[in-house]
Amino acid sequence: MDILAITPGKTVADIGAGSGWFTVRAARRVTESGTVFAVDINPEATRYIDQRVQKAGLHNVKTILSKSDDPQLPANQIDAVLLLKTYHEVDKPVALLRSLRASLRPGAKVGVIDRNGNGENHGVSRDVVIHEASEAGYALVSQYDFVKGDGMDYFLVFGVKE
């Protein structure tokens, strides 16, 4: 969260939020002065997150049932985005990333944490992600290999190309 500059008052999007693992942590980090959008294409996931945040007493989470090529986020509101172990599942990643751009504030960061692989093994090559992000109008800002010790996982951070 430090790398993505997720701090109190920020607006964050968790794309492919699933069970809400990152959503809950980000919601606590941005405090009540910030907002987290939990985005997923699966209605069961968004319902589960709604229940989870209600039980946790978090009032700064908004779930969005999105489309595979459009996260359905509000325009010019997002400071940070994370796709946590989700990118390899995205049906139309270039279209999704292009759609996302309208939602980003100037200086927003887009993080992708995934594992090297070929799609069949729940992974995607970092080079593929970098190429597709570039095609969608993003530039690689930084990359990290500290996610797990096995060297398979990576963390890529993108910004919108100037």
DSSP file with accessible surface (Angstrom, degrees, kcal/mol):
  #  RESIDUE AA STRUCTURE BP1 BP2  ACC     N-H-->O    O-->H-N    N-H-->O    O-->H-N    TCO  KAPPA ALPHA  PHI   PSI    X-CA   Y-CA   Z-CA
    1    1 A M      >       0   0   63      0, 0.0     5,-2.8     0, 0.0     4,-0.2   0.000 360.0 360.0 360.0 -32.0    0.0    0.0    0.0
    2    2 A D  T > 5 +     0   0  125      3,-0.2     3,-1.4     1,-0.2     5,-0.0   0.909 360.0  53.4 -62.3 -42.0    2.9    2.3    0.6
    3    3 A I  T 3 5S+     0   0   39      1,-0.3    -1,-0.2     2,-0.1   154,-0.0   0.872 111.5  44.8 -61.9 -36.0    4.1    1.8   -3.0
    4    4 A L  T 3 5S-     0   0    6      2,-0.1   105,-0.3   105,-0.0    -1,-0.3   0.375 113.3-120.3 -89.4   5.1    0.7    2.7   -4.4
    5    5 A A  T < 5 +     0   0   41     -3,-1.4     2,-0.9     1,-0.2    -3,-0.2   0.879  47.6 171.7  57.2  42.3    0.5    5.7   -2.0
    6    6 A I      < +     0   0    0     -5,-2.8    -1,-0.2     4,-0.1    -2,-0.1  -0.762  15.2 147.4 -86.2 108.4   -2.6    4.5   -0.3
    7    7 A T    >   -     0   0   58     -2,-0.9     3,-2.1    -3,-0.1    22,-0.1  -0.829  54.9 -55.7-134.9 170.6   -3.1    6.8    2.6
    8    8 A P  T 3  S+     0   0   81      0, 0.0    23,-0.2     0, 0.0    22,-0.2  -0.199 122.3  21.6 -52.3 136.6   -6.0    8.3    4.6
    9    9 A G  T 3  S+     0   0   34     21,-2.7    21,-0.1     1,-0.3    22,-0.1   0.283  93.4 127.3  90.3  -8.9   -8.4   10.2    2.4
   10   10 A K    <   -     0   0   71     -3,-2.1    25,-1.7    24,-0.1     2,-0.5  -0.355  57.0-129.3 -79.7 162.0   -7.5    8.4   -0.9
   11   11 A T  E     -a   35   0A  13     23,-0.2    68,-2.9    66,-0.1    69,-1.4  -0.962  30.5-174.1-114.3 123.2   -9.9    6.7   -3.3
   12   12 A V  E     -ab  36  80A   0     23,-2.7    25,-3.2    -2,-0.5     2,-0.5  -0.902  16.8-151.2-122.3 144.8   -8.8    3.2   -4.2
   13   13 A A  E     -ab  37  81A   0     67,-2.4    69,-2.3    -2,-0.3     2,-0.8  -0.978   1.3-163.0-117.3 126.6  -10.2    0.6   -6.6
   14   14 A D  E >   -ab  38  82A   4     23,-3.0    25,-2.9    -2,-0.5     3,-0.7  -0.914  17.0-161.3-104.0  99.2   -9.7   -3.2   -6.0
   15   15 A I  E 3  S+a   39   0A   8     67,-1.9    69,-0.5    -2,-0.8    25,-0.2  -0.762  77.4  16.9 -92.0 125.5  -10.4   -4.7   -9.4
   16   16 A G  T 3  S+     0   0   21     23,-2.4    -1,-0.3    -2,-0.5    24,-0.2   0.874  80.9 176.2  79.1  45.9  -11.2   -8.4   -9.2
   17   17 A A    X   +     0   0    9     22,-2.6     3,-2.7    -3,-0.7     4,-0.4   0.718   4.8 171.6 -63.9 -25.3  -11.9   -7.9   -5.5
   18   18 A G  T 3  S-     0   0   30      1,-0.3    31,-0.2    21,-0.2    -1,-0.2  -0.276  73.0  -0.1  58.3-116.8  -13.1  -11.5   -5.0
   19   19 A S  T 3  S-     0   0   62     -2,-0.1    -1,-0.3    29,-0.1    -2,-0.1   0.529 102.2-110.6 -83.9  -7.9  -13.5  -12.1   -1.3
   20   20 A G    <>  +     0   0    0     -3,-2.7     4,-2.6    -4,-0.1     5,-0.3   0.636  68.9 143.9  89.5  15.1  -12.5   -8.6   -0.4
   21   21 A W  H  > S+     0   0  127     -4,-0.4     4,-1.3     1,-0.2     5,-0.1   0.947  82.2  31.5 -53.5 -53.2   -9.2   -9.5    1.2
   22   22 A F  H  > S+     0   0   14     -5,-0.3     4,-3.1     2,-0.2     5,-0.3   0.888 114.0  63.3 -73.3 -36.8   -7.5   -6.4   -0.1
   23   23 A T  H  > S+     0   0    0     -6,-0.3     4,-2.7     1,-0.2    -2,-0.2   0.924 104.2  46.5 -51.9 -50.1  -10.7   -4.3    0.0
   24   24 A V  H  X S+     0   0    3     -4,-2.6     4,-1.9     2,-0.2    -1,-0.2   0.927 114.4  46.9 -62.5 -44.5  -10.9   -4.6    3.8
   25   25 A R  H  X S+     0   0   91     -4,-1.3     4,-1.8    -5,-0.3    -2,-0.2   0.915 114.0  47.4 -66.2 -40.9   -7.3   -3.7    4.4
   26   26 A A  H  X S+     0   0    0     -4,-3.1     4,-2.7     2,-0.2     5,-0.2   0.901 108.3  55.9 -66.6 -39.2   -7.4   -0.8    2.0
   27   27 A A  H  X S+     0   0    1     -4,-2.7     4,-0.8    -5,-0.3    -1,-0.2   0.899 109.4  46.2 -61.3 -39.8  -10.6    0.5    3.6
   28   28 A R  H  < S+     0   0  145     -4,-1.9    -1,-0.2     1,-0.2     3,-0.2   0.885 112.7  51.5 -68.3 -36.4   -8.9    0.6    7.0
   29   29 A R  H  < S+     0   0   79     -4,-1.8    -2,-0.2     1,-0.2    -1,-0.2   0.889 111.4  44.2 -69.5 -40.7   -5.9    2.3    5.5
   30   30 A V  H  < S-     0   0    0     -4,-2.7   -21,-2.7   -22,-0.2     3,-0.3   0.624 101.7-152.9 -80.2 -10.7   -7.8    5.1    3.8
   31   31 A T    ><  -     0   0   59     -4,-0.8     3,-1.9    -5,-0.2   -22,-0.2   0.101  44.1 -53.2  61.2-176.8   -9.9    5.6    6.9
   32   32 A E  T 3  S+     0   0  114      1,-0.3    -1,-0.2    -4,-0.1    -4,-0.1   0.691 135.1  66.2 -65.5 -16.6  -13.5    7.0    6.8
   33   33 A S  T 3  S+     0   0   82     -3,-0.3    -1,-0.3     2,-0.0     2,-0.2   0.582 101.9  56.1 -81.7  -8.1  -12.2   10.0    4.9
   34   34 A G  S <  S-     0   0    2     -3,-1.9     2,-0.3    -4,-0.3   -23,-0.2  -0.581  73.9-135.8-114.3 179.6  -11.3    7.7    1.9
   35   35 A T  E     -a   11   0A  34    -25,-1.7   -23,-2.7    -2,-0.2     2,-0.5  -0.993   4.9-158.3-139.0 143.2  -13.2    5.3   -0.3
   36   36 A V  E     -ac  12  61A   0     24,-2.6    26,-2.6    -2,-0.3     2,-0.6  -0.993   8.4-154.3-121.6 126.7  -12.6    1.9   -1.7
   37   37 A F  E     -ac  13  62A  11    -25,-3.2   -23,-3.0    -2,-0.5     2,-0.8  -0.902   7.3-155.7 -97.3 117.7  -14.4    0.6   -4.7
   38   38 A A  E     -ac  14  63A   0     24,-2.3    26,-2.7    -2,-0.6     2,-0.5  -0.868  18.4-168.9 -95.5 109.8  -14.6   -3.2   -4.7
   39   39 A V  E     +ac  15  64A   0    -25,-2.9   -22,-2.6    -2,-0.8   -23,-2.4  -0.872  17.4 148.5-109.3 129.7  -15.0   -4.2   -8.3
   40   40 A D  E     - c   0  65A  21     24,-2.2    26,-2.1    -2,-0.5     6,-0.1  -0.989  44.8-140.5-155.2 153.0  -15.9   -7.6   -9.6
   41   41 A I  S    S+     0   0  104     -2,-0.3    27,-0.1    24,-0.2    24,-0.1   0.551  85.2  85.1 -87.9  -8.4  -17.8   -9.2  -12.5
   42   42 A N    >>  -     0   0   68      1,-0.1     4,-1.8     2,-0.0     3,-0.6  -0.837  65.7-156.3 -99.4 116.2  -19.2  -11.9  -10.2
   43   43 A P  H 3> S+     0   0   53      0, 0.0     4,-2.3     0, 0.0     5,-0.2   0.829  95.1  59.0 -61.6 -29.5  -22.4  -10.8   -8.3
   44   44 A E  H 3> S+     0   0  134      1,-0.2     4,-2.4     2,-0.2     5,-0.2   0.892 104.7  51.0 -64.9 -37.1  -21.7  -13.4   -5.6
   45   45 A A  H <> S+     0   0   12     -3,-0.6     4,-2.6     2,-0.2    -1,-0.2   0.935 110.5  47.0 -65.9 -45.0  -18.4  -11.7   -4.9
   46   46 A T  H  X S+     0   0   12     -4,-1.8     4,-2.4     1,-0.2    -2,-0.2   0.903 112.9  49.5 -67.3 -36.9  -19.9   -8.3   -4.6
   47   47 A R  H  X S+     0   0  133     -4,-2.3     4,-2.2     2,-0.2    -1,-0.2   0.926 111.2  50.0 -63.7 -43.8  -22.7   -9.6   -2.3
   48   48 A Y  H  X S+     0   0  117     -4,-2.4     4,-2.8     1,-0.2    -2,-0.2   0.925 111.1  48.6 -61.3 -44.2  -20.1  -11.3   -0.1
   49   49 A I  H  X S+     0   0    0     -4,-2.6     4,-3.0   -31,-0.2     5,-0.3   0.917 107.6  55.1 -64.3 -41.6  -18.0   -8.2    0.1
   50   50 A D  H  X S+     0   0   67     -4,-2.4     4,-1.7     1,-0.2    -1,-0.2   0.931 112.9  42.8 -54.6 -46.0  -21.1   -6.1    1.1
   51   51 A Q  H  X S+     0   0  104     -4,-2.2     4,-2.4     2,-0.2    -2,-0.2   0.910 113.3  52.7 -66.7 -41.7  -21.8   -8.6    3.9
   52   52 A R  H  X S+     0   0   64     -4,-2.8     4,-1.8     1,-0.2    -2,-0.2   0.922 111.5  43.9 -62.5 -46.6  -18.1   -8.7    4.9
   53   53 A V  H  X>S+     0   0    9     -4,-3.0     5,-2.7     2,-0.2     4,-0.6   0.848 111.4  54.8 -72.0 -30.0  -17.7   -4.9    5.2
   54   54 A Q  H ><5S+     0   0  154     -4,-1.7     3,-1.1    -5,-0.3    -2,-0.2   0.946 110.1  46.2 -64.9 -46.0  -21.0   -4.6    7.0
   55   55 A K  H 3<5S+     0   0  183     -4,-2.4    -2,-0.2     1,-0.3    -1,-0.2   0.849 112.7  51.1 -62.4 -34.1  -19.9   -7.1    9.7
   56   56 A A  H 3<5S-     0   0   44     -4,-1.8    -1,-0.3    -5,-0.2    -2,-0.2   0.533 112.4-121.5 -81.5  -6.6  -16.5   -5.3    9.9
   57   57 A G  T <<5 +     0   0   37     -3,-1.1     2,-0.5    -4,-0.6    -3,-0.2   0.771  58.7 151.7  72.1  27.5  -18.3   -2.0   10.4
   58   58 A L      < +     0   0   21     -5,-2.7     3,-0.3    -6,-0.1    -1,-0.2  -0.814  20.9 175.4 -95.3 125.4  -16.6   -0.4    7.4
   59   59 A H        +     0   0  153     -2,-0.5    -1,-0.1     1,-0.1    -5,-0.1   0.269  66.2  73.9-111.4   9.3  -18.7    2.4    5.8
   60   60 A N  S    S+     0   0   10     -7,-0.1   -24,-2.6   -25,-0.0     2,-0.4   0.085  72.8  98.9-112.9  22.0  -16.3    3.5    3.1
   61   61 A V  E     -c   36   0A  20     -3,-0.3     2,-0.5   -26,-0.2   -24,-0.2  -0.936  46.2-173.7-113.5 132.3  -16.6    0.6    0.7
   62   62 A K  E     -c   37   0A 117    -26,-2.6   -24,-2.3    -2,-0.4     2,-0.3  -0.993  15.3-145.3-122.7 124.9  -18.7    0.6   -2.4
   63   63 A T  E     -c   38   0A  38     -2,-0.5     2,-0.4   -26,-0.2   -24,-0.2  -0.663  11.9-164.5 -89.4 146.1  -19.1   -2.5   -4.5
   64   64 A I  E     -c   39   0A  25    -26,-2.7   -24,-2.2    -2,-0.3     2,-0.9  -0.992  16.1-147.0-132.0 122.8  -19.4   -2.4   -8.2
   65   65 A L  E     -c   40   0A  96     -2,-0.4   -24,-0.2   -26,-0.2     2,-0.1  -0.823  38.8-172.9 -84.9 108.5  -20.6   -5.2  -10.4
   66   66 A S        -     0   0   16    -26,-2.1     2,-0.3    -2,-0.9     6,-0.1  -0.334  23.8-110.5-100.9-179.1  -18.5   -4.5  -13.5
   67   67 A K  B >   -G   70   0B 126      3,-2.5     3,-1.0    -2,-0.1    -1,-0.1  -0.741  33.8-110.3-105.1 161.9  -18.1   -5.7  -17.0
   68   68 A S  T 3  S+     0   0   39     -2,-0.3    24,-0.6     1,-0.3    28,-0.2   0.777 119.5  33.2 -66.4 -22.7  -15.2   -7.7  -18.2
   69   69 A D  T 3  S+     0   0   55      1,-0.2    30,-0.3    26,-0.1    -1,-0.3   0.325 122.5  45.1-114.1   6.8  -14.0   -4.8  -20.3
   70   70 A D  B <   -G   67   0B  50     -3,-1.0    -3,-2.5    29,-0.1    -1,-0.2  -0.885  58.9-155.8-153.1 118.0  -15.1   -1.9  -18.1
   71   71 A P        -     0   0    0      0, 0.0   -31,-0.1     0, 0.0    -1,-0.1   0.602  35.0-134.6 -72.9  -7.5  -14.7   -1.5  -14.3
   72   72 A Q        +     0   0   79      1,-0.2    -7,-0.1    -6,-0.1    28,-0.0   0.830  47.7 158.0  62.2  32.3  -17.7    0.9  -14.2
   73   73 A L        -     0   0   16      1,-0.1    -1,-0.2    26,-0.1     3,-0.1  -0.578  47.6 -96.3 -87.4 153.4  -15.8    3.3  -11.9
   74   74 A P    >   -     0   0   39      0, 0.0     3,-0.8     0, 0.0     4,-0.3  -0.334  50.3 -93.0 -67.4 151.9  -16.7    7.0  -11.6
   75   75 A A  T 3  S-     0   0   70      1,-0.2    28,-0.3     2,-0.1    27,-0.1  -0.349  95.0  -5.5 -69.2 140.5  -14.7    9.4  -13.7
   76   76 A N  T 3  S+     0   0   93     26,-2.6    -1,-0.2    28,-0.2    28,-0.2   0.790 102.5 102.5  51.0  43.7  -11.6   11.2  -12.4
   77   77 A Q    <   +     0   0   77     26,-1.8     2,-0.4    -3,-0.8    27,-0.2   0.564  47.3  97.5-125.5 -13.9  -11.9    9.9   -8.8
   78   78 A I  E     + d   0 104A   0     25,-3.1    27,-2.7    -4,-0.3   -66,-0.2  -0.682  34.0 174.9 -96.2 128.3   -9.4    7.0   -8.4
   79   79 A D  E    S+     0   0A  26    -68,-2.9    30,-1.7    -2,-0.4     2,-0.3   0.729  73.6  14.6 -93.3 -31.2   -5.9    7.6   -6.8
   80   80 A A  E     -bd  12 109A   0    -69,-1.4   -67,-2.4    28,-0.2     2,-0.4  -0.995  60.1-166.7-150.3 144.2   -4.8    4.0   -6.8
   81   81 A V  E     -bd  13 110A   0     28,-2.1    30,-3.3    -2,-0.3     2,-0.4  -0.979   3.6-167.7-130.6 141.6   -5.8    0.7   -8.3
   82   82 A L  E     -bd  14 111A   8    -69,-2.3   -67,-1.9    -2,-0.4     2,-0.6  -0.996  12.0-170.3-131.7 131.8   -4.8   -2.9   -7.5
   83   83 A L  E     - d   0 112A   1     28,-2.3    30,-2.4    -2,-0.4     2,-0.7  -0.943  20.9-166.7-111.6  99.2   -5.4   -6.0   -9.5
   84   84 A L  E     - d   0 113A  47     -2,-0.6    30,-0.2   -69,-0.5   -62,-0.1  -0.827  68.8 -30.6 -97.3 108.3   -4.3   -8.7   -7.0
   85   85 A K  S    S+     0   0   71     28,-3.4    -1,-0.2    -2,-0.7    29,-0.2   0.859 121.3  97.6  52.7  40.0   -3.8  -12.1   -8.6
   86   86 A T    >>  +     0   0   20     27,-0.5     3,-2.5    -3,-0.3     4,-0.7   0.622  48.3  83.4-124.7 -31.9   -6.5  -11.1  -11.1
   87   87 A Y  G >4 S+     0   0    5     26,-0.3     3,-1.6     1,-0.3    27,-0.1   0.867  88.8  57.3 -52.5 -41.9   -4.9   -9.9  -14.3
   88   88 A H  G 34 S+     0   0   34      1,-0.3    -1,-0.3    34,-0.1    35,-0.2   0.686 106.3  51.9 -65.2 -15.8   -4.4  -13.4  -15.6
   89   89 A E  G <4 S+     0   0  115     -3,-2.5     2,-0.3    33,-0.1    -1,-0.3   0.564  81.3 113.0 -92.9 -12.5   -8.2  -13.9  -15.3
   90   90 A V    <<  -     0   0   29     -3,-1.6   -21,-0.1    -4,-0.7   -22,-0.0  -0.488  54.9-155.9 -71.5 126.5   -9.2  -10.7  -17.2
   91   91 A D  S    S+     0   0  119     -2,-0.3    -1,-0.2     1,-0.3   -22,-0.1   0.884  88.9  19.0 -68.7 -42.2  -10.9  -11.6  -20.5
   92   92 A K  S  > S+     0   0   98    -24,-0.6     4,-2.6     1,-0.1    -1,-0.3  -0.651  71.5 169.5-130.9  74.7  -10.1   -8.3  -22.3
   93   93 A P  H  > S+     0   0   19      0, 0.0     4,-2.7     0, 0.0     5,-0.2   0.870  76.4  49.9 -62.6 -38.7   -7.2   -6.7  -20.4
   94   94 A V  H  > S+     0   0   20      2,-0.2     4,-2.5     1,-0.2     5,-0.2   0.947 113.7  46.2 -66.0 -44.6   -6.3   -4.0  -22.9
   95   95 A A  H  > S+     0   0   34      2,-0.2     4,-2.5     1,-0.2    -1,-0.2   0.910 113.0  50.6 -62.7 -42.1  -10.0   -2.9  -23.1
   96   96 A L  H  X S+     0   0    8     -4,-2.6     4,-2.1     1,-0.2    -2,-0.2   0.944 112.0  46.4 -61.2 -47.8  -10.3   -3.0  -19.3
   97   97 A L  H  X S+     0   0    4     -4,-2.7     4,-1.2     1,-0.2    -2,-0.2   0.885 111.9  51.3 -65.4 -37.1   -7.2   -0.8  -18.8
   98   98 A R  H  X S+     0   0  131     -4,-2.5     4,-0.5    -5,-0.2     3,-0.5   0.931 111.0  48.0 -63.3 -45.4   -8.3    1.6  -21.5
   99   99 A S  H >< S+     0   0   42     -4,-2.5     3,-0.7   -30,-0.3     4,-0.3   0.866 106.6  58.9 -61.7 -35.6  -11.7    2.0  -19.8
  100  100 A L  H >X S+     0   0    1     -4,-2.1     3,-1.9     1,-0.2     4,-0.6   0.817  87.7  75.5 -64.2 -32.3  -10.0    2.5  -16.4
  101  101 A R  H >< S+     0   0  103     -4,-1.2     3,-1.2    -3,-0.5    -1,-0.2   0.843  87.6  58.4 -54.4 -38.6   -8.1    5.5  -17.6
  102  102 A A  T << S+     0   0   73     -3,-0.7   -26,-2.6    -4,-0.5    -1,-0.3   0.760 104.5  53.4 -64.7 -21.8  -11.1    7.8  -17.5
  103  103 A S  T <4 S+     0   0    5     -3,-1.9   -25,-3.1    -4,-0.3   -26,-1.8   0.622  89.7  98.8 -86.9 -14.5  -11.5    7.0  -13.8
  104  104 A L  E <<  -d   78   0A  12     -3,-1.2   -28,-0.2    -4,-0.6   -25,-0.2  -0.545  64.7-139.3 -84.6 138.7   -8.0    7.9  -12.8
  105  105 A R  E >   -     0   0A  88    -27,-2.7     3,-2.2    -2,-0.3   -28,-0.1  -0.505  47.2 -75.6 -80.3 160.1   -6.9   11.2  -11.2
  106  106 A P  E 3  S+     0   0A 125      0, 0.0    -1,-0.1     0, 0.0     0, 0.0  -0.312 122.9  19.3 -55.8 134.3   -3.7   12.8  -12.4
  107  107 A G  E 3  S+     0   0A  73      1,-0.2   -28,-0.1    53,-0.1    -2,-0.0   0.467  88.4 155.3  84.2   1.5   -0.7   10.9  -10.8
  108  108 A A  E <   -     0   0A   9     -3,-2.2    52,-0.4   -30,-0.1     2,-0.4  -0.262  33.5-140.0 -61.9 149.8   -2.8    7.8  -10.1
  109  109 A K  E     -d   80   0A  70    -30,-1.7   -28,-2.1  -105,-0.3     2,-0.5  -0.914   7.7-157.1-114.7 141.3   -0.9    4.5   -9.8
  110  110 A V  E     -dE  81 158A   1     48,-2.7    48,-2.9    -2,-0.4     2,-0.4  -0.974  13.3-163.0-118.8 116.4   -2.1    1.1  -11.1
  111  111 A G  E     -dE  82 157A   0    -30,-3.3   -28,-2.3    -2,-0.5     2,-0.5  -0.821   7.6-168.8-103.6 139.6   -0.6   -1.9   -9.4
  112  112 A V  E     -dE  83 156A   2     44,-2.7    44,-2.8    -2,-0.4     2,-0.5  -0.983   3.4-176.9-126.5 116.3   -0.7   -5.5  -10.8
  113  113 A I  E     +dE  84 155A  22    -30,-2.4   -28,-3.4    -2,-0.5   -27,-0.5  -0.973  29.6 127.7-110.2 121.8    0.4   -8.4   -8.6
  114  114 A D  E     - E   0 154A   0     40,-1.7    40,-2.6    -2,-0.5     2,-0.4  -0.858  51.3-100.2-153.8-171.8    0.4  -11.7  -10.4
  115  115 A R  E     - E   0 153A  65     -2,-0.3     9,-2.7    38,-0.3    38,-0.2  -0.934  36.6-102.0-125.1 146.5    2.6  -14.7  -11.0
  116  116 A N  S    S+     0   0   42     36,-2.9     2,-0.3    -2,-0.4     9,-0.2  -0.434  70.5 106.5 -62.9 135.1    4.6  -15.6  -14.1
  117  117 A G  S    S-     0   0   22     -2,-0.1     8,-0.8     6,-0.1     5,-0.0  -0.974  74.1 -92.2 176.9-165.6    2.8  -18.2  -16.1
  118  118 A N  B     -H  124   0C 110     -2,-0.3     2,-0.3     6,-0.2     6,-0.2   0.146  61.0 -99.5-123.2  16.9    0.9  -18.9  -19.3
  119  119 A G  S >  S+     0   0   42      4,-1.7     3,-0.9     1,-0.1     5,-0.1  -0.111 115.7  75.4  92.5 -38.4   -2.8  -18.4  -18.2
  120  120 A E  T 3  S+     0   0  176     -2,-0.3    -1,-0.1     1,-0.2     4,-0.1   0.721  97.8  46.6 -78.0 -20.2   -3.4  -22.1  -17.9
  121  121 A N  T 3  S-     0   0   69      2,-0.2    -1,-0.2     0, 0.0     3,-0.1  -0.071 126.3 -94.2-112.4  34.2   -1.5  -22.2  -14.6
  122  122 A H  S <  S+     0   0  114     -3,-0.9     2,-0.3     1,-0.2    -7,-0.2   0.927  95.3  92.6  54.3  51.2   -3.2  -19.1  -13.0
  123  123 A G        -     0   0    0    -35,-0.2    -4,-1.7    -9,-0.1     2,-0.3  -0.968  54.2-155.2-159.1 171.0   -0.4  -16.8  -14.2
  124  124 A V  B     -H  118   0C  19     -9,-2.7    -6,-0.2    -2,-0.3   -36,-0.1  -0.966  36.1 -98.8-153.0 139.4    0.7  -14.5  -17.0
  125  125 A S    >>  -     0   0   35     -8,-0.8     4,-1.8    -2,-0.3     3,-0.5  -0.324  24.9-131.8 -59.5 137.6    4.1  -13.3  -18.0
  126  126 A R  H 3> S+     0   0   37      1,-0.2     4,-2.6     2,-0.2     5,-0.2   0.855 108.7  59.7 -58.3 -34.1    5.1   -9.9  -16.7
  127  127 A D  H 3> S+     0   0  112      1,-0.2     4,-2.3     2,-0.2    -1,-0.2   0.871 103.1  50.9 -63.9 -35.8    6.2   -9.1  -20.2
  128  128 A V  H <> S+     0   0   58     -3,-0.5     4,-2.9     2,-0.2     5,-0.2   0.933 110.8  48.5 -65.6 -44.6    2.7   -9.6  -21.5
  129  129 A V  H  X S+     0   0    0     -4,-1.8     4,-2.8     2,-0.2     5,-0.2   0.938 112.4  48.3 -62.1 -45.2    1.3   -7.4  -18.8
  130  130 A I  H  X S+     0   0   43     -4,-2.6     4,-2.2     1,-0.2    -1,-0.2   0.928 113.7  47.2 -62.1 -43.4    3.8   -4.6  -19.5
  131  131 A H  H  X S+     0   0  120     -4,-2.3     4,-2.3     2,-0.2    -2,-0.2   0.932 114.5  45.6 -63.7 -47.7    3.1   -4.9  -23.3
  132  132 A E  H  X S+     0   0   44     -4,-2.9     4,-1.6     2,-0.2    -2,-0.2   0.899 112.3  51.1 -66.3 -39.2   -0.7   -4.8  -22.9
  133  133 A A  H  <>S+     0   0    1     -4,-2.8     5,-2.4    -5,-0.2     4,-0.3   0.916 110.2  50.1 -63.8 -40.7   -0.6   -1.9  -20.4
  134  134 A S  H ><5S+     0   0   50     -4,-2.2     3,-1.6    -5,-0.2    -2,-0.2   0.924 107.8  53.2 -62.5 -42.7    1.6    0.0  -22.8
  135  135 A E  H 3<5S+     0   0   98     -4,-2.3    -1,-0.2     1,-0.3    -2,-0.2   0.835 108.1  51.9 -60.2 -31.9   -0.9   -0.7  -25.6
  136  136 A A  T 3<5S-     0   0    1     -4,-1.6    -1,-0.3    -5,-0.2    -2,-0.2   0.429 130.6 -92.7 -87.4  -0.7   -3.7    0.7  -23.3
  137  137 A G  T < 5S+     0   0   12     -3,-1.6    24,-2.8     1,-0.3     2,-0.3   0.696  83.1 125.2 101.2  22.4   -1.7    3.9  -22.6
  138  138 A Y  E   < -F  160   0A   2     -5,-2.4     2,-0.4    22,-0.3    -1,-0.3  -0.827  44.8-147.6-114.1 153.8    0.2    3.2  -19.5
  139  139 A A  E     -F  159   0A  42     20,-3.3    20,-2.3    -2,-0.3     2,-0.4  -0.945  26.8-112.4-117.9 139.5    3.9    3.4  -18.7
  140  140 A L  E     +F  158   0A  61     -2,-0.4    18,-0.3    18,-0.2     3,-0.1  -0.560  34.0 177.2 -69.0 124.9    5.7    1.1  -16.3
  141  141 A V  E     -     0   0A  87     16,-3.6     2,-0.3     1,-0.4    17,-0.2   0.812  61.5 -20.0 -97.0 -42.8    6.8    3.1  -13.3
  142  142 A S  E     -F  157   0A  32     15,-1.6    15,-2.8     2,-0.0    -1,-0.4  -0.984  53.7-153.2-160.8 163.1    8.4    0.4  -11.1
  143  143 A Q  E     -F  156   0A  92     -2,-0.3     2,-0.3    13,-0.2    13,-0.2  -0.994   8.5-167.6-147.1 149.7    8.5   -3.3  -10.5
  144  144 A Y  E     -F  155   0A  76     11,-2.4    11,-2.2    -2,-0.3     3,-0.1  -0.961  19.5-166.0-137.7 152.3    9.2   -5.5   -7.5
  145  145 A D        +     0   0   92     -2,-0.3     3,-0.4     9,-0.2     6,-0.3   0.133  66.5  98.8-121.1  16.1    9.9   -9.2   -6.9
  146  146 A F        +     0   0  129      1,-0.2    -1,-0.1     9,-0.1     8,-0.1   0.477  49.8  98.9 -85.2   0.2    9.4   -9.2   -3.1
  147  147 A V  S    S-     0   0   46      6,-0.2     2,-0.3     1,-0.2    -1,-0.2   0.923  99.5  -2.7 -57.9 -47.5    5.8  -10.6   -3.2
  148  148 A K    >   -     0   0  111     -3,-0.4     3,-1.1     5,-0.3     5,-0.2  -0.977  68.8-120.3-140.5 157.9    6.9  -14.2   -2.5
  149  149 A G  T 3  S+     0   0   92     -2,-0.3    -2,-0.1     1,-0.2    -3,-0.0   0.626  99.8  76.3 -74.5 -12.3   10.3  -15.8   -2.1
  150  150 A D  T 3  S-     0   0   91      1,-0.1    -1,-0.2     0, 0.0    -3,-0.0   0.544  97.4-127.3 -81.1  -3.7    9.9  -18.3   -5.0
  151  151 A G  S <  S+     0   0   45     -3,-1.1    -2,-0.1    -6,-0.3    -1,-0.1   0.510  84.3 104.5  75.4   1.6   10.5  -15.6   -7.6
  152  152 A M        +     0   0   64    -37,-0.1   -36,-2.9    -7,-0.0     2,-0.2   0.813  64.6  70.6 -84.4 -33.2    7.3  -16.4   -9.4
  153  153 A D  E     -E  115   0A   1    -38,-0.2     2,-0.3    -5,-0.2    -5,-0.3  -0.562  61.0-174.7 -88.3 151.7    5.2  -13.5   -8.3
  154  154 A Y  E     -E  114   0A   0    -40,-2.6   -40,-1.7    -2,-0.2     2,-0.4  -0.950  19.0-146.8-140.7 160.2    5.8   -9.9   -9.4
  155  155 A F  E     -EF 113 144A  11    -11,-2.2   -11,-2.4    -2,-0.3     2,-0.4  -0.976  19.1-173.0-130.6 113.0    4.4   -6.5   -8.6
  156  156 A L  E     -EF 112 143A   0    -44,-2.8   -44,-2.7    -2,-0.4     2,-0.5  -0.898   6.8-159.3-109.2 138.2    4.2   -4.0  -11.5
  157  157 A V  E     -EF 111 142A   1    -15,-2.8   -16,-3.6    -2,-0.4   -15,-1.6  -0.981  12.8-174.4-122.0 127.8    3.2   -0.3  -11.0
  158  158 A F  E     -EF 110 140A   4    -48,-2.9   -48,-2.7    -2,-0.5     2,-0.3  -0.856  10.8-167.2-119.2 153.8    2.0    1.7  -13.9
  159  159 A G  E     - F   0 139A  13    -20,-2.3   -20,-3.3    -2,-0.3     2,-0.2  -0.886  41.2 -87.2-128.4 163.9    1.0    5.3  -14.5
  160  160 A V  E     - F   0 138A  47    -52,-0.4   -22,-0.3    -2,-0.3   -53,-0.1  -0.521  50.2-108.4 -71.8 135.0   -0.8    6.9  -17.4
  161  161 A K              0   0   92    -24,-2.8    -1,-0.1    -2,-0.2    -3,-0.0  -0.387 360.0 360.0 -62.4 139.4    1.6    7.9  -20.3
  162  162 A E              0   0  223     -2,-0.1    -1,-0.1    -3,-0.0   -25,-0.0  -0.462 360.0 360.0 -79.9 360.0    2.0   11.6  -20.6
